[in-house]
């Protein structure tokens, strides 16, 4: 199948989405990228984050399309295919987008997937003109000019302050996982992801992305995933001993 042909059938779509070829549901041993925050930080005010996301979208992109309404919906391949279909249609902003990458056993729901042309138009100077038009070969005609970028919306203020290095590491790991999955789905890895906080809505905080399409998950992110797997194994052993 040509990289510049939009998939027309479910079979073609699954052939392109390696993450959806073998499974209809996320497997129990996969790592949910959303759990990075729970592993590294506490008291993240998730309800406030969702309220901030809603307000930001109403103001900046009222026509935003939302994929997952409930947290567990990301586990269905149907939602992954819905996300990818929106990308192949060139939707400017996709909220609560389902992302998987089965080869690395990771999945999660990104706050926003934003098209680079839309993002560059709303935040001039955020990226170079060449980066804004960098194509996404897996998205057919919609990927001829531009690609998708992960944007995380956080209610917590002061992310860029020198006292918030730990929080910066948390959010960086969070969006890097999403960017890794996104890059493999669209065929090009974004150069950066962005975090927008309530005290700095006009200047997104940039998180550089070093991952490359076709290469394994970054070693520090793989370690987080494996730590989660070990925690699950330990809980299962403890439950077995207690029964």
C-alpha positions in Angstrom: 0.0 0.0 0.0 1.4 3.4 -1.0 2.3 5.8 1.9 0.3 8.4 0.0 -3.0 6.4 -0.2 -5.5 6.9 2.6 -6.6 3.4 3.8 -10.1 2.6 2.5 -10.8 -0.6 4.3 -10.5 -1.9 7.8 -7.9 -4.5 6.6 -5.8 -1.8 5.0 -6.0 0.4 8.1 -4.9 -2.5 10.3 -2.0 -3.2 7.9 -0.8 0.3 8.4 -1.5 0.5 12.1 0.9 -2.2 13.4 -0.4 -1.5 16.9 -3.9 -2.7 15.9 -3.1 -5.8 13.7 -3.0 -8.4 16.5 -5.4 -7.1 19.1 -8.9 -5.7 19.5 -8.2 -4.7 23.1 -5.1 -3.4 25.0 -3.4 -6.4 26.7 -3.3 -6.5 30.5 0.5 -6.4 30.6 0.7 -3.1 28.6 1.9 0.1 30.2 -0.6 3.0 30.3 1.3 6.2 29.6 -1.1 8.1 31.8 0.4 6.2 34.8 3.7 8.1 34.5 2.3 10.8 36.6 1.1 8.5 39.3 4.6 6.8 39.4 6.5 10.1 39.8 4.2 12.6 41.4 1.3 13.1 43.8 -1.9 15.2 44.0 -2.1 16.1 40.3 -5.6 17.6 40.5 -6.9 15.5 37.6 -10.3 17.0 37.7 -8.9 20.5 37.5 -6.8 19.4 34.5 -9.9 18.2 32.7 -11.7 21.5 33.5 -8.7 23.5 32.2 -8.6 21.4 29.0 -12.3 22.0 28.4 -11.9 25.8 28.9 -8.8 26.0 26.8 -10.4 24.1 23.9 -13.6 26.2 24.1 -11.5 29.4 23.7 -8.9 28.2 21.2 -10.5 25.4 19.2 -14.3 25.2 19.8 -14.6 22.7 16.9 -12.3 20.2 18.5 -13.2 16.5 18.0 -13.0 14.3 21.1 -12.2 10.6 20.7 -12.4 9.1 24.2 -15.1 10.3 26.6 -14.2 7.7 29.3 -10.8 6.6 30.4 -11.3 2.9 29.6 -12.3 3.6 26.0 -8.6 3.9 25.0 -8.3 0.2 25.5 -10.4 -0.5 22.4 -8.8 -0.7 19.0 -11.9 1.0 17.7 -10.8 4.2 19.4 -7.3 3.9 18.0 -8.7 3.5 14.5 -11.0 6.5 15.1 -8.0 8.6 16.1 -6.1 7.6 13.0 -9.0 8.2 10.7 -9.3 11.8 12.1 -5.6 12.2 11.4 -5.9 11.1 7.8 -8.7 13.6 7.4 -6.5 16.4 8.7 -8.5 17.4 11.8 -6.8 20.5 13.2 -7.1 19.4 16.9 -8.0 16.0 18.3 -8.8 15.8 22.0 -8.4 12.7 24.3 -6.9 10.8 21.4 -6.3 7.1 21.7 -2.7 6.0 21.0 -1.2 2.5 21.0 2.1 1.0 20.1 1.9 -2.8 20.6 5.6 -3.6 19.8 6.6 -1.6 23.0 3.4 -2.6 24.9 2.4 1.0 25.6 -0.9 2.9 25.2 -2.6 6.0 26.5 -4.9 9.0 25.9 -3.2 12.2 24.8 -4.9 15.5 25.9 -4.5 16.9 22.4 -3.0 15.9 19.0 -2.5 19.2 17.2 -1.7 19.6 13.5 1.6 21.4 13.1 0.2 24.0 10.7 -2.6 24.9 13.1 -0.2 25.1 16.0 2.3 27.2 14.1 -0.6 29.6 13.1 -1.8 30.0 16.7 1.7 30.3 18.2 3.9 32.0 15.6 7.6 31.3 16.1 7.0 28.1 18.2 8.7 26.0 15.5 10.7 26.7 12.3 8.8 27.0 9.0 10.5 23.8 7.8 9.4 21.9 10.9 5.8 23.1 10.6 5.5 21.6 7.1 7.5 18.4 7.7 5.2 15.7 6.2 3.7 12.6 7.8 4.0 9.8 5.2 1.4 7.5 6.8 -1.4 10.0 6.7 -1.9 10.1 2.9 -3.0 13.5 1.5 -3.5 14.9 4.9 0.2 14.3 5.7 1.6 15.9 2.6 2.2 19.2 4.4 2.6 19.0 8.2 2.1 16.4 10.9 0.7 16.0 14.4 2.2 17.1 17.7 1.3 16.2 21.2 0.1 19.0 23.4 -0.6 18.4 27.1 -2.8 20.8 29.1 -2.0 21.1 32.8 -3.7 23.1 35.5 -0.6 23.2 37.7 1.2 26.6 37.4 4.9 27.4 37.5 6.2 24.5 35.5 9.1 26.4 34.1 10.4 27.5 37.6 13.7 26.2 38.8 12.1 24.5 41.8 9.9 22.4 39.5 12.6 20.1 38.0 10.8 17.0 39.2 7.5 18.1 37.7 9.3 18.9 34.4 10.7 15.4 34.3 7.2 14.0 35.0 5.6 15.9 32.2 8.5 15.3 29.8 8.2 11.5 30.3 4.4 11.8 29.8 4.5 13.6 26.5 7.6 11.7 25.2 5.7 8.4 25.5 2.7 9.8 23.6 5.1 11.3 21.0 6.8 8.0 20.5 3.4 6.3 19.7 2.3 9.2 17.6 5.5 9.3 15.6 5.2 5.6 14.7 1.6 5.9 13.7 2.0 8.9 11.4 5.4 7.9 10.0 7.4 10.9 11.3 8.5 11.7 14.8 7.7 15.3 15.9 10.7 17.3 17.0 9.0 18.5 20.2 5.9 18.2 22.3 4.4 21.0 24.3 2.9 21.5 27.7 0.5 24.5 28.3 -0.2 25.5 31.9 -2.9 27.8 33.2 -0.4 30.5 34.1 1.3 30.5 30.7 -1.3 29.8 28.1 0.4 32.0 25.5 3.8 30.3 25.7 3.8 26.5 25.5 6.6 24.8 27.4 8.7 22.8 24.9 9.7 19.2 25.5 12.3 18.0 22.9 11.7 14.6 21.4 14.8 12.5 20.7 13.0 9.3 19.7 13.2 8.0 16.1 10.8 6.1 14.0 11.8 2.4 13.8 14.0 2.5 16.9 13.2 1.0 20.4 11.5 3.1 23.1 14.0 5.5 24.9 15.8 3.6 27.6 14.5 5.7 30.5 10.9 5.4 29.3 11.4 1.6 28.8 12.6 1.5 32.4 9.4 3.2 33.6 7.3 0.7 31.7 9.3 -2.2 33.1 9.0 -0.8 36.7 5.2 -0.7 36.2 5.2 -4.4 35.0 7.3 -5.4 38.1 4.9 -3.6 40.4 2.0 -5.5 38.9 3.8 -8.8 39.2 4.6 -8.1 42.9 0.9 -7.2 43.6 -0.2 -10.4 41.9 2.3 -12.5 44.0 1.2 -10.8 47.2 -2.5 -11.5 46.4 -1.6 -15.2 45.7 0.2 -15.5 49.0 -2.7 -13.9 50.9 -5.3 -16.2 49.4 
